[in-house]
Amino acid sequence: MTEFWLISAPGEKTCQQTWDKMMAATTRSNNLSANHKFNIPDLKVGTLDVLVGLSDELAKLDSFVESVVKKVAQYMADVLEDSRDKVQENLLANGVDLVTYITRFQWDMAKYPIKQSLKNISEIISKQVTQIDNDLKARASAYNNLKGNLQNLERKNAGSLLTRSLADIVKKDDFVLDSEYLITLLVVVPKTAYTDWQKTYETLAEMVVPRSSNLLFEDNDSGLFSVTLFMKAIDDFKHKARENKFTVRDFQYNEEEMKADKEEMTRLSTDKKKQFVSEFIFCLNLYGLPVNFQAMLLQPSKKTMKKLREVLNDLYKHLDSSAAAIIDSAMDIPGLNLSQQEYYPYVYYKIDCNLLDFKV
């Protein structure tokens, strides 16, 4: 299970007593969840009016952060392509896997100074994640351009002999080069017409060099033949070849251009492999009043979720006697933007470490 429940309940005489009570109810007799303390520093929470005023902004920020984190994960999956099974092991936050990061969470005092107001901290997070979103868009655009260029080159080196690049098929010895009068052409001949080609190619035009045709390459449907003739017979030869359903490829042997094409393919392939995404994982922590609330991270199993919810409601129902009525009704809490399914007598926030829609 990659789902965690971040809950917060007011301290008993001490926060440790709150922790011990929750542990006794959820683990010591029934193993409903694996629990971890979630350390949140003493933030400048301000007044309840301030918190209510921030609630809508934080809900929007939470959705935005989650969407960006999922885009980062999806981008990584796109980059890894055939190695998608390695996505989860590469989804790291501060150099560790997401479960470890969450269960051992430490507030970054340097990035999010606790002397700042909650509003200022939320604005810092918003600016940082907006920058990450912009960076991600730029990275994704560069990667997609790179991928598109590579795919275009790969298409040129695959497919039918009628369209594919011939640079990796032919070699220098296949051609008559640097001649003032002679030229070597490359002709695609259907396999069913090999016999016709051998019988007719010398007579398709005047001045075809006898016995100059060689089979250089075959695919499933066709063969690539070379043939040497005098340059002034080119147009006549091409015309007669078309009439006989032989296709003369428009190709000139140029060693420098072919070398440049191969180097470009190698460069693009190498750059594509180097493309990777920097992992940005952010956690937005909920808060409450009074400041002696104990935050606790619970990792339930699928089988125990319902029972765990019952135990937690029973444990904390005294905090809000109207909780059951609120859960069962369509009542909204002004300013808190909570649906009826999400309201419990304790602070509750669901964290899902599975950032991708597919299973890896």
RODREN-9044 format. One record per residue (C-alpha): x, y, z; residue in one letter. Coordinates in steps of 0.05 Angstrom, whole numbers, plus 5000, padded with zeros to 4 digits. Example, Ala and Ser with C-alpha at 12.3 -4.5 7.8 and 13.67 -1.06 7.14 Angstrom:
2
pt xx=5246; yy=4910; zz=5156; residu=A
pt xx=5273; yy=4979; zz=5143; residu=S
# end
This chain:
360
pt xx=5000; yy=5000; zz=5000; residu=M
pt xx=5026; yy=5069; zz=4982; residu=T
pt xx=4969; yy=5106; zz=5017; residu=E
pt xx=4981; yy=5142; zz=5082; residu=F
pt xx=4933; yy=5179; zz=5128; residu=W
pt xx=4961; yy=5241; zz=5160; residu=L
pt xx=4919; yy=5256; zz=5220; residu=I
pt xx=4925; yy=5306; zz=5277; residu=S
pt xx=4892; yy=5306; zz=5345; residu=A
pt xx=4899; yy=5352; zz=5404; residu=P
pt xx=4948; yy=5333; zz=5458; residu=G
pt xx=4927; yy=5300; zz=5522; residu=E
pt xx=4970; yy=5326; zz=5579; residu=K
pt xx=5028; yy=5317; zz=5531; residu=T
pt xx=5034; yy=5302; zz=5457; residu=C
pt xx=5069; yy=5237; zz=5475; residu=Q
pt xx=5006; yy=5214; zz=5511; residu=Q
pt xx=4965; yy=5229; zz=5449; residu=T
pt xx=5013; yy=5186; zz=5409; residu=W
pt xx=5013; yy=5129; zz=5459; residu=D
pt xx=4937; yy=5128; zz=5461; residu=K
pt xx=4931; yy=5125; zz=5385; residu=M
pt xx=4985; yy=5070; zz=5382; residu=M
pt xx=4948; yy=5029; zz=5434; residu=A
pt xx=4883; yy=5035; zz=5394; residu=A
pt xx=4911; yy=5019; zz=5325; residu=T
pt xx=4971; yy=4973; zz=5333; residu=T
pt xx=4982; yy=4938; zz=5399; residu=R
pt xx=4922; yy=4891; zz=5395; residu=S
pt xx=4898; yy=4892; zz=5324; residu=N
pt xx=4954; yy=4916; zz=5277; residu=N
pt xx=4908; yy=4962; zz=5237; residu=L
pt xx=4964; yy=5007; zz=5212; residu=S
pt xx=5038; yy=5022; zz=5213; residu=A
pt xx=5046; yy=5089; zz=5248; residu=N
pt xx=5099; yy=5144; zz=5248; residu=H
pt xx=5104; yy=5210; zz=5283; residu=K
pt xx=5100; yy=5267; zz=5234; residu=F
pt xx=5143; yy=5324; zz=5259; residu=N
pt xx=5116; yy=5393; zz=5245; residu=I
pt xx=5150; yy=5453; zz=5278; residu=P
pt xx=5113; yy=5507; zz=5317; residu=D
pt xx=5085; yy=5549; zz=5261; residu=L
pt xx=5057; yy=5619; zz=5267; residu=K
pt xx=4986; yy=5597; zz=5261; residu=V
pt xx=4955; yy=5663; zz=5278; residu=G
pt xx=4881; yy=5667; zz=5292; residu=T
pt xx=4824; yy=5621; zz=5270; residu=L
pt xx=4800; yy=5676; zz=5223; residu=D
pt xx=4868; yy=5676; zz=5189; residu=V
pt xx=4865; yy=5600; zz=5181; residu=L
pt xx=4795; yy=5601; zz=5153; residu=V
pt xx=4816; yy=5656; zz=5105; residu=G
pt xx=4875; yy=5614; zz=5081; residu=L
pt xx=4835; yy=5549; zz=5073; residu=S
pt xx=4811; yy=5562; zz=5001; residu=D
pt xx=4880; yy=5586; zz=4979; residu=E
pt xx=4913; yy=5524; zz=5009; residu=L
pt xx=4863; yy=5478; zz=4976; residu=A
pt xx=4880; yy=5508; zz=4908; residu=K
pt xx=4954; yy=5505; zz=4924; residu=L
pt xx=4948; yy=5433; zz=4945; residu=D
pt xx=4915; yy=5413; zz=4879; residu=S
pt xx=4967; yy=5452; zz=4840; residu=F
pt xx=5026; yy=5420; zz=4877; residu=V
pt xx=4996; yy=5351; zz=4868; residu=E
pt xx=4986; yy=5362; zz=4793; residu=S
pt xx=5057; yy=5385; zz=4784; residu=V
pt xx=5086; yy=5327; zz=4824; residu=V
pt xx=5046; yy=5278; zz=4781; residu=K
pt xx=5070; yy=5313; zz=4718; residu=K
pt xx=5142; yy=5305; zz=4741; residu=V
pt xx=5129; yy=5230; zz=4753; residu=A
pt xx=5095; yy=5222; zz=4685; residu=Q
pt xx=5151; yy=5259; zz=4650; residu=Y
pt xx=5201; yy=5212; zz=4683; residu=M
pt xx=5161; yy=5152; zz=4658; residu=A
pt xx=5161; yy=5182; zz=4588; residu=D
pt xx=5236; yy=5191; zz=4590; residu=V
pt xx=5249; yy=5121; zz=4616; residu=L
pt xx=5203; yy=5091; zz=4562; residu=E
pt xx=5220; yy=5017; zz=4559; residu=D
pt xx=5248; yy=5018; zz=4630; residu=S
pt xx=5184; yy=5040; zz=4663; residu=R
pt xx=5193; yy=4987; zz=4716; residu=D
pt xx=5249; yy=5031; zz=4743; residu=K
pt xx=5205; yy=5092; zz=4751; residu=V
pt xx=5188; yy=5081; zz=4824; residu=Q
pt xx=5260; yy=5070; zz=4844; residu=E
pt xx=5279; yy=5136; zz=4810; residu=N
pt xx=5223; yy=5176; zz=4841; residu=L
pt xx=5262; yy=5206; zz=4898; residu=L
pt xx=5253; yy=5263; zz=4946; residu=A
pt xx=5317; yy=5291; zz=4977; residu=N
pt xx=5352; yy=5228; zz=4952; residu=G
pt xx=5306; yy=5177; zz=4985; residu=V
pt xx=5244; yy=5139; zz=4962; residu=D
pt xx=5177; yy=5172; zz=4975; residu=L
pt xx=5155; yy=5126; zz=5031; residu=V
pt xx=5220; yy=5138; zz=5069; residu=T
pt xx=5215; yy=5213; zz=5057; residu=Y
pt xx=5144; yy=5216; zz=5084; residu=I
pt xx=5155; yy=5170; zz=5144; residu=T
pt xx=5219; yy=5208; zz=5164; residu=R
pt xx=5195; yy=5277; zz=5143; residu=F
pt xx=5236; yy=5336; zz=5169; residu=Q
pt xx=5214; yy=5408; zz=5158; residu=W
pt xx=5264; yy=5448; zz=5116; residu=D
pt xx=5275; yy=5509; zz=5160; residu=M
pt xx=5320; yy=5542; zz=5108; residu=A
pt xx=5268; yy=5540; zz=5052; residu=K
pt xx=5207; yy=5551; zz=5095; residu=Y
pt xx=5226; yy=5594; zz=5156; residu=P
pt xx=5177; yy=5581; zz=5212; residu=I
pt xx=5182; yy=5654; zz=5234; residu=K
pt xx=5144; yy=5672; zz=5171; residu=Q
pt xx=5069; yy=5673; zz=5171; residu=S
pt xx=5031; yy=5614; zz=5142; residu=L
pt xx=5009; yy=5659; zz=5084; residu=K
pt xx=5081; yy=5676; zz=5068; residu=N
pt xx=5102; yy=5603; zz=5071; residu=I
pt xx=5045; yy=5584; zz=5025; residu=S
pt xx=5068; yy=5638; zz=4976; residu=E
pt xx=5140; yy=5612; zz=4978; residu=I
pt xx=5115; yy=5542; zz=4961; residu=I
pt xx=5071; yy=5569; zz=4906; residu=S
pt xx=5128; yy=5607; zz=4874; residu=K
pt xx=5175; yy=5548; zz=4878; residu=Q
pt xx=5126; yy=5499; zz=4848; residu=V
pt xx=5107; yy=5548; zz=4793; residu=T
pt xx=5181; yy=5552; zz=4775; residu=Q
pt xx=5185; yy=5476; zz=4774; residu=I
pt xx=5123; yy=5473; zz=4730; residu=D
pt xx=5155; yy=5523; zz=4681; residu=N
pt xx=5221; yy=5486; zz=4682; residu=D
pt xx=5185; yy=5420; zz=4670; residu=L
pt xx=5148; yy=5449; zz=4609; residu=K
pt xx=5215; yy=5472; zz=4581; residu=A
pt xx=5248; yy=5404; zz=4594; residu=R
pt xx=5189; yy=5367; zz=4564; residu=A
pt xx=5189; yy=5411; zz=4502; residu=S
pt xx=5264; yy=5400; zz=4492; residu=A
pt xx=5257; yy=5326; zz=4503; residu=Y
pt xx=5199; yy=5319; zz=4455; residu=N
pt xx=5237; yy=5357; zz=4401; residu=N
pt xx=5297; yy=5312; zz=4412; residu=L
pt xx=5254; yy=5250; zz=4410; residu=K
pt xx=5218; yy=5274; zz=4347; residu=G
pt xx=5284; yy=5288; zz=4311; residu=N
pt xx=5310; yy=5219; zz=4331; residu=L
pt xx=5247; yy=5185; zz=4308; residu=Q
pt xx=5251; yy=5220; zz=4241; residu=N
pt xx=5322; yy=5194; zz=4232; residu=L
pt xx=5302; yy=5125; zz=4255; residu=E
pt xx=5245; yy=5124; zz=4205; residu=R
pt xx=5295; yy=5141; zz=4150; residu=K
pt xx=5336; yy=5081; zz=4170; residu=N
pt xx=5278; yy=5032; zz=4172; residu=A
pt xx=5219; yy=5014; zz=4129; residu=G
pt xx=5214; yy=4998; zz=4055; residu=S
pt xx=5273; yy=5003; zz=4008; residu=L
pt xx=5231; yy=5052; zz=3968; residu=L
pt xx=5236; yy=5104; zz=4024; residu=T
pt xx=5288; yy=5086; zz=4076; residu=R
pt xx=5358; yy=5115; zz=4080; residu=S
pt xx=5409; yy=5075; zz=4042; residu=L
pt xx=5470; yy=5103; zz=4078; residu=A
pt xx=5478; yy=5043; zz=4124; residu=D
pt xx=5468; yy=4993; zz=4067; residu=I
pt xx=5515; yy=5014; zz=4012; residu=V
pt xx=5591; yy=5022; zz=4014; residu=K
pt xx=5642; yy=5059; zz=3973; residu=K
pt xx=5661; yy=4997; zz=3932; residu=D
pt xx=5590; yy=4992; zz=3905; residu=D
pt xx=5598; yy=5055; zz=3863; residu=F
pt xx=5638; yy=5082; zz=3805; residu=V
pt xx=5662; yy=5148; zz=3833; residu=L
pt xx=5699; yy=5208; zz=3805; residu=D
pt xx=5686; yy=5188; zz=3733; residu=S
pt xx=5674; yy=5240; zz=3680; residu=E
pt xx=5627; yy=5195; zz=3641; residu=Y
pt xx=5600; yy=5138; zz=3685; residu=L
pt xx=5551; yy=5137; zz=3743; residu=I
pt xx=5523; yy=5082; zz=3787; residu=T
pt xx=5448; yy=5082; zz=3801; residu=L
pt xx=5411; yy=5044; zz=3855; residu=L
pt xx=5346; yy=5009; zz=3834; residu=V
pt xx=5293; yy=4977; zz=3877; residu=V
pt xx=5266; yy=4914; zz=3844; residu=V
pt xx=5207; yy=4873; zz=3871; residu=P
pt xx=5229; yy=4802; zz=3889; residu=K
pt xx=5179; yy=4775; zz=3839; residu=T
pt xx=5214; yy=4814; zz=3783; residu=A
pt xx=5287; yy=4793; zz=3796; residu=Y
pt xx=5288; yy=4750; zz=3733; residu=T
pt xx=5259; yy=4806; zz=3691; residu=D
pt xx=5311; yy=4854; zz=3718; residu=W
pt xx=5369; yy=4809; zz=3701; residu=Q
pt xx=5341; yy=4798; zz=3631; residu=K
pt xx=5325; yy=4871; zz=3615; residu=T
pt xx=5368; yy=4921; zz=3654; residu=Y
pt xx=5424; yy=4922; zz=3601; residu=E
pt xx=5372; yy=4941; zz=3547; residu=T
pt xx=5332; yy=4993; zz=3586; residu=L
pt xx=5375; yy=5047; zz=3555; residu=A
pt xx=5435; yy=5053; zz=3510; residu=E
pt xx=5504; yy=5054; zz=3542; residu=M
pt xx=5488; yy=5010; zz=3603; residu=V
pt xx=5552; yy=4975; zz=3625; residu=V
pt xx=5542; yy=4900; zz=3613; residu=P
pt xx=5542; yy=4855; zz=3675; residu=R
pt xx=5547; yy=4916; zz=3721; residu=S
pt xx=5487; yy=4900; zz=3764; residu=S
pt xx=5496; yy=4872; zz=3834; residu=N
pt xx=5446; yy=4855; zz=3889; residu=L
pt xx=5467; yy=4898; zz=3949; residu=L
pt xx=5410; yy=4887; zz=3999; residu=F
pt xx=5342; yy=4853; zz=4007; residu=E
pt xx=5282; yy=4864; zz=4051; residu=D
pt xx=5218; yy=4823; zz=4054; residu=N
pt xx=5190; yy=4851; zz=3989; residu=D
pt xx=5246; yy=4879; zz=3946; residu=S
pt xx=5320; yy=4880; zz=3930; residu=G
pt xx=5368; yy=4938; zz=3920; residu=L
pt xx=5409; yy=4931; zz=3856; residu=F
pt xx=5466; yy=4973; zz=3830; residu=S
pt xx=5476; yy=4987; zz=3757; residu=V
pt xx=5528; yy=5029; zz=3721; residu=T
pt xx=5516; yy=5068; zz=3657; residu=L
pt xx=5538; yy=5130; zz=3620; residu=F
pt xx=5512; yy=5195; zz=3650; residu=M
pt xx=5477; yy=5218; zz=3587; residu=K
pt xx=5433; yy=5156; zz=3589; residu=A
pt xx=5405; yy=5170; zz=3659; residu=I
pt xx=5338; yy=5201; zz=3639; residu=D
pt xx=5323; yy=5148; zz=3587; residu=D
pt xx=5342; yy=5093; zz=3636; residu=F
pt xx=5297; yy=5121; zz=3691; residu=K
pt xx=5238; yy=5127; zz=3643; residu=H
pt xx=5244; yy=5055; zz=3619; residu=K
pt xx=5255; yy=5030; zz=3690; residu=A
pt xx=5189; yy=5061; zz=3713; residu=R
pt xx=5153; yy=5028; zz=3655; residu=E
pt xx=5179; yy=4961; zz=3680; residu=N
pt xx=5161; yy=4977; zz=3753; residu=K
pt xx=5234; yy=4984; zz=3774; residu=F
pt xx=5245; yy=5045; zz=3820; residu=T
pt xx=5309; yy=5085; zz=3813; residu=V
pt xx=5327; yy=5115; zz=3880; residu=R
pt xx=5351; yy=5188; zz=3881; residu=D
pt xx=5417; yy=5174; zz=3916; residu=F
pt xx=5488; yy=5200; zz=3908; residu=Q
pt xx=5545; yy=5170; zz=3947; residu=Y
pt xx=5575; yy=5225; zz=3991; residu=N
pt xx=5619; yy=5198; zz=4046; residu=E
pt xx=5619; yy=5263; zz=4086; residu=E
pt xx=5543; yy=5271; zz=4086; residu=E
pt xx=5534; yy=5197; zz=4105; residu=M
pt xx=5584; yy=5204; zz=4162; residu=K
pt xx=5548; yy=5267; zz=4186; residu=A
pt xx=5481; yy=5231; zz=4186; residu=D
pt xx=5509; yy=5173; zz=4227; residu=K
pt xx=5541; yy=5221; zz=4276; residu=E
pt xx=5475; yy=5259; zz=4283; residu=E
pt xx=5439; yy=5194; zz=4297; residu=M
pt xx=5490; yy=5175; zz=4350; residu=T
pt xx=5488; yy=5244; zz=4381; residu=R
pt xx=5412; yy=5246; zz=4385; residu=L
pt xx=5410; yy=5176; zz=4414; residu=S
pt xx=5462; yy=5194; zz=4466; residu=T
pt xx=5427; yy=5259; zz=4484; residu=D
pt xx=5361; yy=5222; zz=4491; residu=K
pt xx=5391; yy=5173; zz=4540; residu=K
pt xx=5421; yy=5230; zz=4580; residu=K
pt xx=5353; yy=5264; zz=4586; residu=Q
pt xx=5328; yy=5254; zz=4656; residu=F
pt xx=5283; yy=5292; zz=4703; residu=V
pt xx=5303; yy=5324; zz=4769; residu=S
pt xx=5257; yy=5301; zz=4823; residu=E
pt xx=5217; yy=5354; zz=4859; residu=F
pt xx=5174; yy=5327; zz=4915; residu=I
pt xx=5138; yy=5375; zz=4960; residu=F
pt xx=5094; yy=5363; zz=5021; residu=C
pt xx=5042; yy=5412; zz=5043; residu=L
pt xx=5027; yy=5402; zz=5117; residu=N
pt xx=4961; yy=5416; zz=5148; residu=L
pt xx=4956; yy=5450; zz=5215; residu=Y
pt xx=4906; yy=5464; zz=5268; residu=G
pt xx=4892; yy=5499; zz=5333; residu=L
pt xx=4914; yy=5494; zz=5388; residu=P
pt xx=4989; yy=5488; zz=5373; residu=V
pt xx=4999; yy=5426; zz=5416; residu=N
pt xx=4966; yy=5381; zz=5365; residu=F
pt xx=5003; yy=5316; zz=5351; residu=Q
pt xx=5011; yy=5300; zz=5277; residu=A
pt xx=5014; yy=5225; zz=5263; residu=M
pt xx=5025; yy=5186; zz=5198; residu=L
pt xx=4986; yy=5121; zz=5191; residu=L
pt xx=4996; yy=5070; zz=5137; residu=Q
pt xx=4935; yy=5024; zz=5135; residu=P
pt xx=4929; yy=4960; zz=5096; residu=S
pt xx=4871; yy=4954; zz=5047; residu=K
pt xx=4837; yy=4902; zz=5091; residu=K
pt xx=4840; yy=4945; zz=5154; residu=T
pt xx=4818; yy=5013; zz=5127; residu=M
pt xx=4746; yy=5008; zz=5148; residu=K
pt xx=4762; yy=4982; zz=5217; residu=K
pt xx=4817; yy=5034; zz=5226; residu=L
pt xx=4768; yy=5090; zz=5209; residu=R
pt xx=4719; yy=5063; zz=5261; residu=E
pt xx=4773; yy=5060; zz=5314; residu=V
pt xx=4797; yy=5131; zz=5300; residu=L
pt xx=4726; yy=5158; zz=5301; residu=N
pt xx=4714; yy=5123; zz=5367; residu=D
pt xx=4780; yy=5149; zz=5394; residu=L
pt xx=4768; yy=5222; zz=5376; residu=Y
pt xx=4692; yy=5229; zz=5372; residu=K
pt xx=4693; yy=5268; zz=5438; residu=H
pt xx=4729; yy=5324; zz=5401; residu=L
pt xx=4666; yy=5341; zz=5361; residu=D
pt xx=4599; yy=5314; zz=5381; residu=S
pt xx=4568; yy=5337; zz=5316; residu=S
pt xx=4618; yy=5298; zz=5273; residu=A
pt xx=4572; yy=5239; zz=5260; residu=A
pt xx=4516; yy=5285; zz=5240; residu=A
pt xx=4561; yy=5324; zz=5193; residu=I
pt xx=4588; yy=5260; zz=5161; residu=I
pt xx=4517; yy=5234; zz=5149; residu=D
pt xx=4489; yy=5299; zz=5123; residu=S
pt xx=4502; yy=5346; zz=5066; residu=A
pt xx=4524; yy=5401; zz=5113; residu=M
pt xx=4583; yy=5444; zz=5092; residu=D
pt xx=4630; yy=5480; zz=5140; residu=I
pt xx=4635; yy=5552; zz=5117; residu=P
pt xx=4706; yy=5570; zz=5095; residu=G
pt xx=4735; yy=5501; zz=5105; residu=L
pt xx=4718; yy=5473; zz=5036; residu=N
pt xx=4710; yy=5401; zz=5061; residu=L
pt xx=4663; yy=5351; zz=5030; residu=S
pt xx=4619; yy=5309; zz=5075; residu=Q
pt xx=4661; yy=5247; zz=5061; residu=Q
pt xx=4725; yy=5282; zz=5084; residu=E
pt xx=4703; yy=5309; zz=5150; residu=Y
pt xx=4724; yy=5273; zz=5214; residu=Y
pt xx=4731; yy=5296; zz=5286; residu=P
pt xx=4807; yy=5298; zz=5276; residu=Y
pt xx=4849; yy=5331; zz=5222; residu=V
pt xx=4855; yy=5282; zz=5164; residu=Y
pt xx=4896; yy=5286; zz=5100; residu=Y
pt xx=4906; yy=5229; zz=5051; residu=K
pt xx=4975; yy=5221; zz=5019; residu=I
pt xx=4984; yy=5174; zz=4960; residu=D
pt xx=5055; yy=5157; zz=4939; residu=C
pt xx=5032; yy=5125; zz=4875; residu=N
pt xx=5043; yy=5184; zz=4828; residu=L
pt xx=5029; yy=5146; zz=4764; residu=L
pt xx=4964; yy=5121; zz=4734; residu=D
pt xx=4995; yy=5056; zz=4711; residu=F
pt xx=5023; yy=5000; zz=4754; residu=K
pt xx=5097; yy=4988; zz=4751; residu=V
# end
